Amino acid sequence: MLLTQHIKVHWNKKFRGAPYTTVRNEMPKAYDLPKGFFDYNPVGYPAHYVYLYQTDTGLTEYINRKDTMTKYENVN
């Protein structure tokens, strides 16, 4: 089984450099899968998307969802 976890962190010019880079460097390299992640079994590969943005108070999660990637089919 192949499982993909896509973690995206967004920040702007204001959050370059210390102390903000420390927050990003200390964030986990992987996230816990959502409850029931493997309960839904469509055809394809399970994918987990976590999108974060940086604010003055740290990283804020704005997307945490499960999805399915389907096999690419070349259509002529």
N, C-alpha and C positions, 0 to 999 in steps of 0.2 A: 504494500500500500504506500502510496505517495501522499504526503500531507504538506501543503504549502502554508506558511504563515508570513503574511506581508505586513511589516511594521513601517509606518511612515511618520516621520516627525517633521513638523513645519515650524520654522521660526523666521523672524525678519531681522533686519539690520540692528535693531535695538538690542537684540539678545545675543549678539556676537561677543565672544570673549568672556572672561571670568566676571562674575560667578556663574553665569548661565551655562557655559560649556560644561561645568562640573555636573550640573543636573542631568544634562544629556549623556555624559560619559558614565554616569552611575545608573542609568536606566537599565532594566533587564534586557537581555539579548533575546529572550523569548517570553511569551505571555501564556498564562493558563488558558486552556481552551474553554469556550463557553459551555455551560451545563447543557447536556443533551447533544453535544457536537456530533456524535456518531449515531444518534437516533434516527436521523434522516438519511436515507441511503439512495440518493438518485444516481443515475449513471454519470460517472465522471470522477474527478479527483477532489477530495475535500480541501477547502481553502478557508483560512481564517484571516480577516483583515482588521488591523488595529491602526487607527490614525490618531495622532496626537498633535497638539499645538502648544507652543510654549508661551506662558504668560509671566507676569512679575512674580507670581506665587508658585510657579513650577510648571509641570507638564499636565495638560488637561486632555482627557480622552474624549473624542467627539464621534468616533465610529468604532464599534466592536461588533463585528458580524461574521456569521458563517455563510459560506456560499459553496458553489460547486463549479469547478473548471471542467469544461467538456473538451474532449479531444478535438483538435483542429482538423477539419476535413477540407481538403483542397477541392474547390468546386470550379469546374471549367465552364 
